[in-house]
Amino acid sequence: MDHKLSCGIVVVRETPDGWLTLLLRIFHHWDFPKGMREPGEEPLQAALREVKEETGLEDLTFDWNDLFFETGPYSKGKVARYYLGKTAESEVVMGNSPETGEPEHHEWRWVSFDAAYDMGSPRVREIVKWARQAVAG
């Protein structure tokens, strides 16, 4: 098992104004829900667990099958794998960290792909470009 694999989901939902995606903020950094894989977990299982823990969202479909995007190494060699999941839910409930009991993030927002690109770091922008292209099909 790769101990430096972080797994997450680019969560999207279709609205009358177009597609929106969910970003979470910690300090000044915006990213998609993700976290480290636990022993014995498959990457998609880890991604689903992290999304549930960080956002409360469970009603996800994978209209793009098992399509995923992996980042290059960052933060001491960690690699992040993102799947693309769709939901009809709009309410997000940020969960607390199992380790600290405190919220892992400071804020969440449903935003357009354009806004997500503008808000993201260069690493996150690559994920936004991939997700936008996949959703546009």
Steps between C-alpha positions, in 0.01 A plus 500: 500500500623846418502677837518840332177468297234752591156419354218738429204585283426801286132524597279663237133578475291621211296816555286721274804732482738221396737265679631587845781333690570487872814659642615493862725763656766448762678825586556664158504176300200368304484134395257218437407255779782248543712320754750223556411142423479268802652149507289256300296768324466518126553855368131554412394373845739748661369782281137423593587481871683832486215675319250372757725602794580846361166597342228261616424419135421136431268509197761484225479341157792437272361584157859505371565147635835458673665790318760671718778759489825474695713798585876500483683468831459791743537558874786256575418262214128459556282430193128580492251294300166661423189326369206686349172458687159653443243586766159664513562611859591861570524502881850447634577419864869532574618222727758503775839336471505155665843588645432847644121522532523840330369590153752414228391793282394860555248543218332330205355636177320370193662688212524493122803341337619850406484612864666177619784563256543856625493393866735204465874457523683383186455137617124549550468682167622189317225297669239763411604490133476119497158496673354770275609309190363170632163651594469676164562159342 
